[in-house]
Amino acid sequence: MAICASLLQIYEKSENSIRLVLLDEAFSKMTSDRIRPMMELFRRLQLQVLLISTVEKSTAIQPYCDITYSIVRHGDTNAIAPFIRLAAE
């Protein structure tokens, strides 16, 4: 919440600001019931969020994302692809 307030102070000074927020595993210690209100706040404030997260947190985060990618590292090789949620059987 504090980071949102700080960023808004900066972004509201310029009418044409990009309103970009970069977060690297910011929700790693949060439960899903605390992540959802933060994601809703980002959307209400019209912030563009680039978020890096673990797969475990993706269930709470992904519904609020317009685009989601999976990045996988195996040794020295990285792969990136659109995230596709597999249907439960």
N, CA, C and O atoms as a GROMACS GRO file, in nm:
protein
  356
    1MET      N    1   0.082  -0.118   0.000
    1MET     CA    2   0.000   0.000   0.000
    1MET      C    3   0.087   0.125   0.000
    1MET      O    4   0.056   0.222  -0.070
    2ALA      N    5   0.194   0.125   0.077
    2ALA     CA    6   0.283   0.242   0.084
    2ALA      C    7   0.347   0.271  -0.051
    2ALA      O    8   0.363   0.387  -0.089
    3ILE      N    9   0.383   0.165  -0.122
    3ILE     CA   10   0.444   0.185  -0.254
    3ILE      C   11   0.345   0.251  -0.350
    3ILE      O   12   0.385   0.334  -0.431
    4CYS      N   13   0.218   0.216  -0.342
    4CYS     CA   14   0.116   0.278  -0.428
    4CYS      C   15   0.105   0.426  -0.400
    4CYS      O   16   0.098   0.507  -0.493
    5ALA      N   17   0.104   0.463  -0.274
    5ALA     CA   18   0.093   0.605  -0.238
    5ALA      C   19   0.212   0.683  -0.289
    5ALA      O   20   0.197   0.794  -0.340
    6SER      N   21   0.331   0.626  -0.275
    6SER     CA   22   0.452   0.694  -0.324
    6SER      C   23   0.450   0.711  -0.475
    6SER      O   24   0.481   0.818  -0.526
    7LEU      N   25   0.413   0.606  -0.546
    7LEU     CA   26   0.410   0.613  -0.692
    7LEU      C   27   0.304   0.710  -0.741
    7LEU      O   28   0.326   0.784  -0.837
    8LEU      N   29   0.190   0.712  -0.676
    8LEU     CA   30   0.084   0.805  -0.717
    8LEU      C   31   0.125   0.950  -0.700
    8LEU      O   32   0.089   1.035  -0.782
    9GLN      N   33   0.200   0.980  -0.595
    9GLN     CA   34   0.249   1.117  -0.577
    9GLN      C   35   0.336   1.158  -0.695
    9GLN      O   36   0.329   1.272  -0.741
   10ILE      N   37   0.417   1.067  -0.743
   10ILE     CA   38   0.504   1.096  -0.857
   10ILE      C   39   0.422   1.106  -0.985
   10ILE      O   40   0.436   1.201  -1.061
   11TYR      N   41   0.336   1.008  -1.008
   11TYR     CA   42   0.262   1.001  -1.134
   11TYR      C   43   0.157   1.111  -1.149
   11TYR      O   44   0.128   1.154  -1.261
   12GLU      N   45   0.101   1.158  -1.039
   12GLU     CA   46  -0.002   1.261  -1.049
   12GLU      C   47   0.054   1.398  -1.083
   12GLU      O   48  -0.022   1.490  -1.116
   13LYS      N   49   0.186   1.414  -1.076
   13LYS     CA   50   0.248   1.541  -1.112
   13LYS      C   51   0.249   1.564  -1.262
   13LYS      O   52   0.256   1.678  -1.309
   14SER      N   53   0.241   1.456  -1.338
   14SER     CA   54   0.245   1.466  -1.484
   14SER      C   55   0.119   1.403  -1.542
   14SER      O   56   0.084   1.289  -1.510
   15GLU      N   57   0.052   1.478  -1.627
   15GLU     CA   58  -0.072   1.430  -1.688
   15GLU      C   59  -0.048   1.310  -1.779
   15GLU      O   60  -0.135   1.224  -1.792
   16ASN      N   61   0.068   1.303  -1.842
   16ASN     CA   62   0.098   1.197  -1.938
   16ASN      C   63   0.193   1.091  -1.882
   16ASN      O   64   0.268   1.030  -1.959
   17SER      N   65   0.192   1.069  -1.752
   17SER     CA   66   0.284   0.972  -1.694
   17SER      C   67   0.246   0.830  -1.736
   17SER      O   68   0.130   0.801  -1.765
   18ILE      N   69   0.345   0.743  -1.738
   18ILE     CA   70   0.324   0.605  -1.784
   18ILE      C   71   0.252   0.520  -1.678
   18ILE      O   72   0.190   0.420  -1.712
   19ARG      N   73   0.260   0.559  -1.551
   19ARG     CA   74   0.193   0.489  -1.441
   19ARG      C   75   0.235   0.342  -1.433
   19ARG      O   76   0.152   0.253  -1.411
   20LEU      N   77   0.364   0.318  -1.452
   20LEU     CA   78   0.419   0.183  -1.455
   20LEU      C   79   0.473   0.145  -1.318
   20LEU      O   80   0.544   0.222  -1.253
   21VAL      N   81   0.438   0.024  -1.274
   21VAL     CA   82   0.485  -0.032  -1.148
   21VAL      C   83   0.553  -0.165  -1.178
   21VAL      O   84   0.494  -0.251  -1.242
   22LEU      N   85   0.676  -0.182  -1.132
   22LEU     CA   86   0.749  -0.308  -1.149
   22LEU      C   87   0.763  -0.373  -1.012
   22LEU      O   88   0.818  -0.313  -0.919
   23LEU      N   89   0.714  -0.495  -1.000
   23LEU     CA   90   0.719  -0.566  -0.872
   23LEU      C   91   0.780  -0.704  -0.892
   23LEU      O   92   0.733  -0.782  -0.975
   24ASP      N   93   0.884  -0.734  -0.817
   24ASP     CA   94   0.950  -0.864  -0.825
   24ASP      C   95   0.918  -0.943  -0.698
   24ASP      O   96   0.974  -0.916  -0.592
   25GLU      N   97   0.829  -1.039  -0.711
   25GLU     CA   98   0.786  -1.125  -0.600
   25GLU      C   99   0.740  -1.044  -0.478
   25GLU      O  100   0.768  -1.081  -0.364
   26ALA      N  101   0.668  -0.936  -0.504
   26ALA     CA  102   0.619  -0.850  -0.396
   26ALA      C  103   0.516  -0.920  -0.308
   26ALA      O  104   0.498  -0.882  -0.192
   27PHE      N  105   0.450  -1.022  -0.361
   27PHE     CA  106   0.344  -1.090  -0.286
   27PHE      C  107   0.392  -1.223  -0.228
   27PHE      O  108   0.309  -1.305  -0.187
   28SER      N  109   0.520  -1.246  -0.224
   28SER     CA  110   0.571  -1.378  -0.184
   28SER      C  111   0.529  -1.419  -0.043
   28SER      O  112   0.513  -1.538  -0.016
   29LYS      N  113   0.511  -1.324   0.046
   29LYS     CA  114   0.474  -1.357   0.184
   29LYS      C  115   0.327  -1.327   0.214
   29LYS      O  116   0.284  -1.333   0.329
   30MET      N  117   0.250  -1.295   0.109
   30MET     CA  118   0.108  -1.261   0.128
   30MET      C  119   0.019  -1.379   0.091
   30MET      O  120   0.053  -1.459   0.004
   31THR      N  121  -0.095  -1.388   0.159
   31THR     CA  122  -0.194  -1.489   0.124
   31THR      C  123  -0.283  -1.434   0.012
   31THR      O  124  -0.286  -1.314  -0.012
   32SER      N  125  -0.354  -1.524  -0.055
   32SER     CA  126  -0.441  -1.485  -0.166
   32SER      C  127  -0.544  -1.382  -0.125
   32SER      O  128  -0.576  -1.292  -0.203
   33ASP      N  129  -0.598  -1.394  -0.004
   33ASP     CA  130  -0.700  -1.298   0.039
   33ASP      C  131  -0.644  -1.158   0.060
   33ASP      O  132  -0.720  -1.061   0.068
   34ARG      N  133  -0.513  -1.144   0.070
   34ARG     CA  134  -0.450  -1.012   0.080
   34ARG      C  135  -0.399  -0.964  -0.056
   34ARG      O  136  -0.387  -0.844  -0.079
   35ILE      N  137  -0.370  -1.057  -0.146
   35ILE     CA  138  -0.322  -1.021  -0.279
   35ILE      C  139  -0.435  -0.959  -0.361
   35ILE      O  140  -0.415  -0.857  -0.428
   36ARG      N  141  -0.551  -1.019  -0.357
   36ARG     CA  142  -0.664  -0.973  -0.440
   36ARG      C  143  -0.697  -0.825  -0.420
   36ARG      O  144  -0.712  -0.754  -0.520
   37PRO      N  145  -0.708  -0.775  -0.296
   37PRO     CA  146  -0.736  -0.632  -0.281
   37PRO      C  147  -0.627  -0.542  -0.339
   37PRO      O  148  -0.655  -0.434  -0.390
   38MET      N  149  -0.501  -0.587  -0.331
   38MET     CA  150  -0.392  -0.508  -0.390
   38MET      C  151  -0.406  -0.503  -0.542
   38MET      O  152  -0.386  -0.398  -0.602
   39MET      N  153  -0.438  -0.616  -0.602
   39MET     CA  154  -0.455  -0.619  -0.748
   39MET      C  155  -0.574  -0.532  -0.789
   39MET      O  156  -0.568  -0.464  -0.892
   40GLU      N  157  -0.680  -0.534  -0.711
   40GLU     CA  158  -0.796  -0.449  -0.739
   40GLU      C  159  -0.759  -0.301  -0.726
   40GLU      O  160  -0.806  -0.218  -0.804
   41LEU      N  161  -0.676  -0.269  -0.629
   41LEU     CA  162  -0.631  -0.131  -0.611
   41LEU      C  163  -0.548  -0.084  -0.731
   41LEU      O  164  -0.568   0.026  -0.781
   42PHE      N  165  -0.457  -0.168  -0.777
   42PHE     CA  166  -0.377  -0.133  -0.895
   42PHE      C  167  -0.468  -0.101  -1.013
   42PHE      O  168  -0.445  -0.004  -1.086
   43ARG      N  169  -0.570  -0.182  -1.031
   43ARG     CA  170  -0.662  -0.161  -1.144
   43ARG      C  171  -0.741  -0.031  -1.126
   43ARG      O  172  -0.755   0.046  -1.221
   44ARG      N  173  -0.794  -0.008  -1.007
   44ARG     CA  174  -0.871   0.115  -0.981
   44ARG      C  175  -0.786   0.240  -1.004
   44ARG      O  176  -0.836   0.342  -1.052
   45LEU      N  177  -0.659   0.232  -0.968
   45LEU     CA  178  -0.569   0.346  -0.983
   45LEU      C  179  -0.512   0.358  -1.124
   45LEU      O  180  -0.435   0.448  -1.154
   46GLN      N  181  -0.552   0.265  -1.211
   46GLN     CA  182  -0.510   0.262  -1.351
   46GLN      C  183  -0.358   0.256  -1.364
   46GLN      O  184  -0.298   0.326  -1.446
   47LEU      N  185  -0.297   0.173  -1.281
   47LEU     CA  186  -0.154   0.152  -1.288
   47LEU      C  187  -0.125   0.036  -1.382
   47LEU      O  188  -0.198  -0.063  -1.385
   48GLN      N  189  -0.018   0.049  -1.459
   48GLN     CA  190   0.029  -0.061  -1.542
   48GLN      C  191   0.129  -0.140  -1.459
   48GLN      O  192   0.232  -0.085  -1.417
   49VAL      N  193   0.100  -0.264  -1.434
   49VAL     CA  194   0.183  -0.343  -1.343
   49VAL      C  195   0.255  -0.453  -1.419
   49VAL      O  196   0.194  -0.532  -1.490
   50LEU      N  197   0.387  -0.457  -1.402
   50LEU     CA  198   0.469  -0.567  -1.451
   50LEU      C  199   0.510  -0.643  -1.326
   50LEU      O  200   0.585  -0.591  -1.243
   51LEU      N  201   0.462  -0.764  -1.312
   51LEU     CA  202   0.474  -0.838  -1.187
   51LEU      C  203   0.543  -0.971  -1.210
   51LEU      O  204   0.504  -1.048  -1.298
   52ILE      N  205   0.645  -0.997  -1.132
   52ILE     CA  206   0.713  -1.127  -1.134
   52ILE      C  207   0.666  -1.201  -1.010
   52ILE      O  208   0.671  -1.148  -0.899
   53SER      N  209   0.622  -1.325  -1.029
   53SER     CA  210   0.566  -1.400  -0.918
   53SER      C  211   0.595  -1.549  -0.936
   53SER      O  212   0.631  -1.594  -1.045
   54THR      N  213   0.579  -1.623  -0.829
   54THR     CA  214   0.591  -1.768  -0.835
   54THR      C  215   0.459  -1.828  -0.885
   54THR      O  216   0.356  -1.762  -0.883
   55VAL      N  217   0.465  -1.951  -0.930
   55VAL     CA  218   0.346  -2.021  -0.978
   55VAL      C  219   0.242  -2.031  -0.867
   55VAL      O  220   0.122  -2.023  -0.894
   56GLU      N  221   0.285  -2.049  -0.744
   56GLU     CA  222   0.192  -2.065  -0.632
   56GLU      C  223   0.101  -1.943  -0.614
   56GLU      O  224  -0.013  -1.957  -0.571
   57LYS      N  225   0.150  -1.826  -0.645
   57LYS     CA  226   0.071  -1.703  -0.628
   57LYS      C  227  -0.011  -1.669  -0.752
   57LYS      O  228  -0.094  -1.578  -0.748
   58SER      N  229   0.012  -1.740  -0.861
   58SER     CA  230  -0.053  -1.705  -0.988
   58SER      C  231  -0.205  -1.718  -0.985
   58SER      O  232  -0.275  -1.646  -1.057
   59THR      N  233  -0.258  -1.807  -0.904
   59THR     CA  234  -0.403  -1.825  -0.896
   59THR      C  235  -0.472  -1.696  -0.851
   59THR      O  236  -0.578  -1.662  -0.902
   60ALA      N  237  -0.413  -1.627  -0.756
   60ALA     CA  238  -0.471  -1.502  -0.706
   60ALA      C  239  -0.443  -1.384  -0.799
   60ALA      O  240  -0.524  -1.292  -0.808
   61ILE      N  241  -0.330  -1.386  -0.866
   61ILE     CA  242  -0.286  -1.271  -0.947
   61ILE      C  243  -0.340  -1.275  -1.089
   61ILE      O  244  -0.384  -1.172  -1.140
   62GLN      N  245  -0.337  -1.389  -1.153
   62GLN     CA  246  -0.366  -1.402  -1.296
   62GLN      C  247  -0.502  -1.346  -1.338
   62GLN      O  248  -0.509  -1.288  -1.446
   63PRO      N  249  -0.609  -1.360  -1.261
   63PRO     CA  250  -0.738  -1.305  -1.305
   63PRO      C  251  -0.737  -1.153  -1.326
   63PRO      O  252  -0.824  -1.100  -1.395
   64TYR      N  253  -0.641  -1.084  -1.268
   64TYR     CA  254  -0.633  -0.938  -1.281
   64TYR      C  255  -0.538  -0.894  -1.392
   64TYR      O  256  -0.519  -0.775  -1.415
   65CYS      N  257  -0.479  -0.991  -1.460
   65CYS     CA  258  -0.378  -0.960  -1.562
   65CYS      C  259  -0.436  -0.969  -1.703
   65CYS      O  260  -0.511  -1.061  -1.735
   66ASP      N  261  -0.400  -0.872  -1.786
   66ASP     CA  262  -0.441  -0.876  -1.926
   66ASP      C  263  -0.355  -0.974  -2.005
   66ASP      O  264  -0.404  -1.041  -2.096
   67ILE      N  265  -0.227  -0.982  -1.970
   67ILE     CA  266  -0.134  -1.072  -2.037
   67ILE      C  267  -0.050  -1.141  -1.930
   67ILE      O  268  -0.003  -1.076  -1.837
   68THR      N  269  -0.032  -1.271  -1.943
   68THR     CA  270   0.048  -1.348  -1.848
   68THR      C  271   0.143  -1.439  -1.925
   68THR      O  272   0.102  -1.507  -2.019
   69TYR      N  273   0.269  -1.440  -1.884
   69TYR     CA  274   0.369  -1.526  -1.946
   69TYR      C  275   0.432  -1.616  -1.840
   69TYR      O  276   0.442  -1.578  -1.723
   70SER      N  277   0.472  -1.733  -1.882
   70SER     CA  278   0.550  -1.823  -1.798
   70SER      C  279   0.695  -1.816  -1.845
   70SER      O  280   0.723  -1.820  -1.964
   71ILE      N  281   0.785  -1.806  -1.749
   71ILE     CA  282   0.928  -1.807  -1.781
   71ILE      C  283   0.989  -1.922  -1.703
   71ILE      O  284   0.973  -1.932  -1.581
   72VAL      N  285   1.058  -2.010  -1.774
   72VAL     CA  286   1.116  -2.129  -1.713
   72VAL      C  287   1.265  -2.131  -1.743
   72VAL      O  288   1.307  -2.107  -1.856
   73ARG      N  289   1.344  -2.160  -1.641
   73ARG     CA  290   1.488  -2.173  -1.659
   73ARG      C  291   1.527  -2.318  -1.636
   73ARG      O  292   1.486  -2.380  -1.538
   74HIS      N  293   1.607  -2.370  -1.726
   74HIS     CA  294   1.661  -2.505  -1.713
   74HIS      C  295   1.810  -2.495  -1.744
   74HIS      O  296   1.848  -2.483  -1.861
   75GLY      N  297   1.892  -2.500  -1.641
   75GLY     CA  298   2.036  -2.482  -1.662
   75GLY      C  299   2.064  -2.342  -1.712
   75GLY      O  300   2.027  -2.243  -1.648
   76ASP      N  301   2.130  -2.333  -1.828
   76ASP     CA  302   2.162  -2.203  -1.888
   76ASP      C  303   2.059  -2.158  -1.988
   76ASP      O  304   2.077  -2.056  -2.054
   77THR      N  305   1.950  -2.232  -2.001
   77THR     CA  306   1.848  -2.202  -2.102
   77THR      C  307   1.722  -2.147  -2.036
   77THR      O  308   1.674  -2.201  -1.937
   78ASN      N  309   1.670  -2.039  -2.094
   78ASN     CA  310   1.543  -1.981  -2.049
   78ASN      C  311   1.440  -1.995  -2.159
   78ASN      O  312   1.474  -1.988  -2.278
   79ALA      N  313   1.316  -2.015  -2.120
   79ALA     CA  314   1.207  -2.023  -2.218
   79ALA      C  315   1.093  -1.935  -2.169
   79ALA      O  316   1.066  -1.929  -2.049
   80ILE      N  317   1.027  -1.867  -2.262
   80ILE     CA  318   0.914  -1.782  -2.228
   80ILE      C  319   0.799  -1.817  -2.322
   80ILE      O  320   0.819  -1.835  -2.442
   81ALA      N  321   0.679  -1.825  -2.266
   81ALA     CA  322   0.560  -1.858  -2.346
   81ALA      C  323   0.437  -1.802  -2.277
   81ALA      O  324   0.438  -1.782  -2.155
   82PRO      N  325   0.332  -1.776  -2.352
   82PRO     CA  326   0.207  -1.732  -2.289
   82PRO      C  327   0.162  -1.835  -2.185
   82PRO      O  328   0.170  -1.955  -2.209
   83PHE      N  329   0.114  -1.787  -2.072
   83PHE     CA  330   0.067  -1.874  -1.966
   83PHE      C  331  -0.068  -1.931  -2.003
   83PHE      O  332  -0.160  -1.856  -2.039
   84ILE      N  333  -0.081  -2.061  -1.995
   84ILE     CA  334  -0.207  -2.128  -2.025
   84ILE      C  335  -0.244  -2.213  -1.905
   84ILE      O  336  -0.170  -2.302  -1.865
   85ARG      N  337  -0.360  -2.183  -1.847
   85ARG     CA  338  -0.407  -2.261  -1.732
   85ARG      C  339  -0.472  -2.388  -1.785
   85ARG      O  340  -0.563  -2.383  -1.867
   86LEU      N  341  -0.425  -2.502  -1.737
   86LEU     CA  342  -0.481  -2.630  -1.779
   86LEU      C  343  -0.613  -2.653  -1.707
   86LEU      O  344  -0.626  -2.627  -1.588
   87ALA      N  345  -0.710  -2.703  -1.780
   87ALA     CA  346  -0.841  -2.731  -1.723
   87ALA      C  347  -0.831  -2.848  -1.626
   87ALA      O  348  -0.760  -2.945  -1.651
   88ALA      N  349  -0.903  -2.837  -1.514
   88ALA     CA  350  -0.905  -2.946  -1.416
   88ALA      C  351  -0.989  -3.060  -1.471
   88ALA      O  352  -1.091  -3.038  -1.536
   89GLU      N  353  -0.946  -3.181  -1.444
   89GLU     CA  354  -1.021  -3.298  -1.494
   89GLU      C  355  -1.126  -3.339  -1.396
   89GLU      O  356  -1.199  -3.435  -1.421
   0.00000   0.00000   0.00000
